[in-house]
Amino acid sequence: MVEILEKYVGRLAPSPTGALHLGNVRTFMIAYLRARSLSGRIILRMEDLDHPRDKPGADLQAIEDLRWLGFEWDEEYVQSKRKALYKDALGKLLSHTPYPLAYPCICSRKDVEAAQSAPHQGEQLYYPGICRDRFSSWAQASNVKINPCWRFRVDNDDIISFKDNFAGIFEMDVAKTLGDFPLARDEFGAGYTLAVVVDDAAMGVTEVVRADDLLAATPPQILIQRALNLPTPQYCHVPLVVGEDGKRLAKRHGDTRICALRAQGLRKKEIIGTLAASCGWIEKGEDATLEELIPLFDLSTIPHEPFIWRM
């Protein structure tokens, strides 16, 4: 285990884009037990800035499900109420000298896909800076396209390497892999990539525990931290829960929503026990509570392969 000298602060960061499911809970359970086993504090942060995908009531349902499962937290925040912080951070990037580190971009995903010089996979697209120095302001870009986005200007030597507390050494040449990456689709900077960096620093988070599908999102976030002179927390990216087809949980894998499992009569000890067994802390079929798992928590027993959920 990596030695953590400062007072540990972890966070749970649900999003109201859908119901809380088993995959979310396994990651949150690891984050929760990691913090509590180190006598640390836990922050709950509702990341509700993805407005087109946000579902009414999903935030309250997630909190209810987490509390039912036994999760407790020491502080609670809602990102949509913290927009002034993101506006201030964006202003600092725009006022950076000798050139701004953020600029408005009107390129669509189709435009970016068409600009690829090599085949790509998944969500990671390289952006060659088509809109760099094209617009003097957000307003000017908006005259061309209704919904532009802010992009972070990446230097040619922006190579990021860090040691993840679970995944190990991870390195990315951001300039060659991503290019100028998106910051936010809001005029005042209220978007996930910028907001998560600002909030982790403002809340004193010392380690970010999250699913490993976000591992590649970490180097860009570190670049933003450095640009804003913010501390870089430690990172711990753990495997996803997937279906038998190897893909992340979805409706085709059955209803794995916590609210649905509750309605079916499953007990919280069964749910937590199943997920704890997948991490190697108890035997398969045993029941457990989060409180009972704190002294059993061990990051090293968690398999490095995704946990396959079988209906």
Secondary structure, 3 states (H helix, E strand, C coil): CCCCCCCCEEEECCCCCCCCEHHHHHHHHHHHHHHHHCCCEEEEEECCCCHHHCCCCHHHHHHHHHHHHCCCCCEEEEHHHCHHHHHHHHHHHHCCCCCCCEEEECCCHHHHHHCCCCCCCCCCCCECCCCCCCCCCHHHHHHHCCCCEEEECCCCCCEEEEEECCCEEEEEEHHHHCECCEEECCCCCCCHHHHHHHHHHHCCCCEEEEEHHHHHHHHHHHHHHHHCCCCCCEEEEECCEECCCCCECCHHHCCCEHHHHHHCCCCHHHHHHHHHHHCCCCCCCCCCCHHHHHHHCCHHHCCCCCEECCC
